[in-house]
């Protein structure tokens, strides 16, 4: 392992990703809690290089101020504006698309590493895993400056894989409330969504630091990132891996997230 890409960029002594037993332990924790944080998963050099690279790429980010419902879908005109399905929240952030991430980037090397991808598949219970077929969505760097936030929402995918590169001076806290809806059963969780948006439920916070690997099951958990404050940008790498090789974002979603379709 020491001479492989993963061995150079990941602390495999602390996190033996080739071990089926270790992956099984991680899967149990993810299934039990809906979230898994592996502290110090990436080496300090990896994070330093990736954070510096993200700062250089920030000028290429597409920034978008958006209002949306928590289901990340179009409003339903047959329902009143104050119905939980139509209530609006605010998200404003910048996204650096995959095609701006250099070919020799450590961020890309990790994503393309077979042992890393196999480990992720074992933990989330999906093998094999595939990138998006488009050139924008597989590796995304999310950047949030002063006052920027990610509003309450459910993920459209079954799981997310992220590594934090840099924290803001204040704020930028990941908050979540598990099991608000049951996507597979068609239960949209309207009553609880109303209570949460009205501030009547207390969220859990997921604590993680630069260098940690985070896996999160966000399809049924309502979650958000609170506004960042201060001159230091919050930057986070999002690794998108899919169950099907033909999984793709709609053109509408690509325009929303990146301002372009290719």
N, C-alpha and C positions, 0 to 999 in steps of 0.2 A: 504493500500500500504506500510506503514512504515515497516512492518515485512516481506515483500516479498524480494526476491532477488533484484528485480529492485529498491525497496525502500532503500536498503542498498548501492547499487553501483551507482545509478543514482540520480541526483538532481531532484527528481520528484516534488518538490515545484516550481522550475523554469520551469520544463519541464513535465507537467502532461500527461504522455504518455497514460494513460487510457482514456483521454478525446477525444471523437470523434471530437469535435470542434477544439481542438489543432492540432490533426492529419490533419484535413482538411486544416487548415491554413498553416501547413508545406507543404502539398502537393501542394497547390496553389503556394507557393514560389518556390518549386522545379520545377514545370512545367513551371513557368514563366522565371526562370533564368538558369535552367539546373543544378544548384548546390544549396545545402542547407547546411549552417553551423549553428549548434546549440551550442553556446558557453557555456562552463561549464556544459555540459550535464552529464559527469561522475564526481563523487566526487573526491576531491583531494586525499583521501586515496586510492580510486580505481586506479588512475593513478600511484601513488607512488608504490603500490604493483605490478601493471602490468609492469611498467618500470623496476623494480628490477628483476622481473621474466624474462622479455625479455633479460636483460643483462646476466642472468645466462644461458639462452638457446642459446645465440648467437653462442656458439661453435658447436651447432648442425645444424646451417644454411648451406644450400647448396648455394655456390657462383658460379655464372656463368657469364662469359663475352660473350655477344651475340651481333651479328649484325642481324637486321631484317628489314623488311619493315614496314610502318606505319599501315598496315592492319593485321599484325601478321599472315601472311600466307606465303606459299611457293612462291618463285619467279616464274614468268611466262617466260619460255625460248623463247616464241614467241614474246616477247616485248624487246626492247633495254634496256641495263643496266641503262641508264639514264632516262628511263620512270618512272613517279611517282610511279607506282606499284612496280618497282624493285629497287628504290633507297634505300640505306641501312642507318640505324641509329644504334647507339650503346646504349646498356643497360647493366649495370653491378651492381648487387646487390646480397644480400643474402636473402633466404627465409627459415623460420622456419616452418616446416610442422605441420599440425594439430595433428599428433600422438605424437609430442614432447610436446604439451601443456598439463600440468597436469590436472587430473580430477577435482581437487579442485581449479583450477585457477579462479580468478575473470573474466579473459578474457572468459573462457568457461562458467562460470555461467551466464554472460550477454547473450551470444549467445543462451544458452538453455532456457532462461527465456521466458515464453509464452507471457507475457505482452509486452516485448521488441519486440519480433518477430511479434506480432499482430500490434504494432505501426508502425514498418517498412513496413509491408504489406499495411497498410492504406495509408501511405505516398507515396509509390511508385505505388500504385494502383494494387497490385497483392496479392491476398489472396486465399488459404494459400501459404506459402513459405516453401521450403524444403532445407535441406543440401545436399551436394554432397554425392553420395553413397560410394565413396572411403574414405580411412582413412587419406588422405593427404591434401585435398583442402578446407574444409569448413571454418576452421580458419587458417589463415596464418599470420605470423609476418614478415614484410619486414624490413630488416636492410641494411643501406647504410653507409659505412665508408668514409674516406677521398677520394675524387675524384670519388666516385660512383654516377651514375645517372640513370635515366629512360628515354629512348629516346622517341621521338614523336611517338604516336600511337593512334589508336582507340580501345576502349574496345570491346570485343566480346559479353559481356553481356549488358543488357539494363540499368543496374544501378550498382553502387558500394557503399559499406557501410564501412567506416573506422573510426578509432580513432587513433590520433597521440599520441604516448607515450613520444617521446623525439625529440627535434630539434637539428640539428648540430650547430656548432659554427657559420658557415656561409653557405650560399647556401641552397640547398634542397628546392627550391621554386617550388610550383605547378603552372604551367602555362597552359592555355587552350585557344582555339579559338573555339567558338561554331558554330554549324551548317555548318561544312565544307563539309560534305556529307549528303546524304539522304539514309540511309541503306535500308529502306523499299521500296523505289522507285528504288533501284538499281543504284543510282547516286553515283559514287565513289569519286567525287570531285577532279579529277586529277589536274586541273589547279590550284586550290587553294593549294593543297598539294605541288605542285612545288614551288609556291610563298612562302609558309611558310618555307619550307626546305631551300630556298634561303635567308631567313631572310627578306622578303619583306612585312610581315604582323606583326603587333604588338599584342602580346598575352596579355590576361588578367591574373592577378594573383589571386589565391584563398588563402586568408589569414585565417589560423586557427592555433590553439595552442593546446598543450597537454590538454586533457580533453574535447575537442570539439568533437561532432559527426558530421561527414561529409557524405552527400549523394550526388552522382554525376552521371549524365547521360552522359556517355562517349562513347556511340556507334556512335554518329555523331559528337562529339566534339573532335578535335585533341588536345592532351595534353601530357605533359611531366613533369618530375621533374628534375630541374637543378642539376649539380654536388654539392654534399655536400663537405664541407671543414672543416678541423680541426679534433681533436682527438675524439670529441663527436659523437657517432653514431646516425644517424637519424633512429628511429624505429616507425613503424606504423602497427596497427592491421587491417587486411582486413577480414571482415565478408562476406562470400559467402552464399547467399540465392537464391534459384532458383524457377522458375515458375513450374517446373515439378520435380517429385520425382526421375525420371530416368535420369535427366540431368547429364552428366559426361564429364570429360576431356578425351581427347584422350591419348593413351599411349605415343605418341610423345610429347604432351604437358607436361605430368607428368614427363617425362625424362628431358625435357628442364628446367622445373621450380624446380624440386626436385632431379633430378639425379637418380630417382628410380620410380617404379610403385606401390609399396606397402611398 
